[in-house]
């Protein structure tokens, strides 16, 4: 019997059946799931998203805020006989932010009651420029303006179509310069026959204390 046990032990030793078991291989950690990627937008969808205020930089509202308030104007008109130019008038402009600050309404009048006009403008994210309209007491025209602001120079350039006395459509440009509570405003109109721009009006605005 002892010889049988000894023989079995010898066989087990030879075959390694009594050796210590091999350590189990470590279980690999499951790979972390990749973060979900937002769906890719088409060019049209990106254009659509750009029009919302959350995707529009606050800087585009800077010129609207700079124009807010009530302003007294010294007006120079370059119309009629050249020898009598400029014709001088006084004016008042009241500018009010609206639509939660996304637009501004301008109301301007001469203090002698001879002229009055109203406009509204704001940033148009669709065209990446400023857009406005103007209606006044001189004509039954709705002027459509497009504008470009230079934040470094604090200057603004507007452009629009207008009409000459002979009925020909021509161009006009408006230049504004912001200097805090002082602002200058000039309109030049193009002679369609020559392409030359001539000064029509120049105004100096001073903002009243709020």
WOQUIKA-V551826 format. One record per residue. N is the residue number from 0. SS is DSSP state (hx for helix, st for strand, lp for the rest). Layout:
BEGIN
N&SS ; N&SS
END
This chain:
BEGIN
0&lp ; 1&hx ; 2&hx ; 3&hx ; 4&hx ; 5&hx ; 6&hx ; 7&hx ; 8&hx ; 9&hx ; 10&hx ; 11&hx ; 12&hx ; 13&hx ; 14&hx ; 15&lp ; 16&lp ; 17&lp ; 18&lp ; 19&lp ; 20&lp ; 21&lp ; 22&lp ; 23&lp ; 24&lp ; 25&lp ; 26&lp ; 27&lp ; 28&lp ; 29&lp ; 30&lp ; 31&lp ; 32&lp ; 33&lp ; 34&lp ; 35&lp ; 36&lp ; 37&lp ; 38&lp ; 39&lp ; 40&lp ; 41&lp ; 42&hx ; 43&hx ; 44&hx ; 45&hx ; 46&hx ; 47&hx ; 48&hx ; 49&lp ; 50&lp ; 51&lp ; 52&hx ; 53&hx ; 54&hx ; 55&lp ; 56&lp ; 57&hx ; 58&hx ; 59&hx ; 60&hx ; 61&hx ; 62&hx ; 63&hx ; 64&hx ; 65&hx ; 66&hx ; 67&lp ; 68&st ; 69&st ; 70&st ; 71&st ; 72&st ; 73&st ; 74&st ; 75&st ; 76&st ; 77&lp ; 78&lp ; 79&lp ; 80&lp ; 81&hx ; 82&hx ; 83&hx ; 84&lp ; 85&lp ; 86&st ; 87&st ; 88&st ; 89&st ; 90&st ; 91&st ; 92&st ; 93&st ; 94&st ; 95&st ; 96&st ; 97&st ; 98&lp ; 99&lp ; 100&lp ; 101&lp ; 102&st ; 103&st ; 104&st ; 105&st ; 106&st ; 107&st ; 108&st ; 109&st ; 110&lp ; 111&lp ; 112&lp ; 113&lp ; 114&lp ; 115&st ; 116&st ; 117&st ; 118&st ; 119&st ; 120&st ; 121&st ; 122&st ; 123&st ; 124&lp ; 125&lp ; 126&lp ; 127&lp ; 128&st ; 129&st ; 130&st ; 131&st ; 132&st ; 133&st ; 134&st ; 135&st ; 136&lp ; 137&lp ; 138&lp ; 139&lp ; 140&lp ; 141&lp ; 142&st ; 143&st ; 144&st ; 145&st ; 146&st ; 147&st ; 148&st ; 149&st ; 150&lp ; 151&lp ; 152&lp ; 153&lp ; 154&st ; 155&st ; 156&st ; 157&st ; 158&st ; 159&st ; 160&st ; 161&st ; 162&st ; 163&lp ; 164&lp ; 165&lp ; 166&lp ; 167&lp ; 168&st ; 169&st ; 170&st ; 171&st ; 172&st ; 173&st ; 174&st ; 175&st ; 176&st ; 177&st ; 178&st ; 179&lp ; 180&lp ; 181&st ; 182&st ; 183&st ; 184&st ; 185&st ; 186&st ; 187&st ; 188&st ; 189&st ; 190&lp ; 191&lp ; 192&lp ; 193&lp ; 194&lp ; 195&lp ; 196&st ; 197&st ; 198&st ; 199&st ; 200&st ; 201&st ; 202&st ; 203&st ; 204&st ; 205&st ; 206&st ; 207&lp ; 208&lp ; 209&lp
END
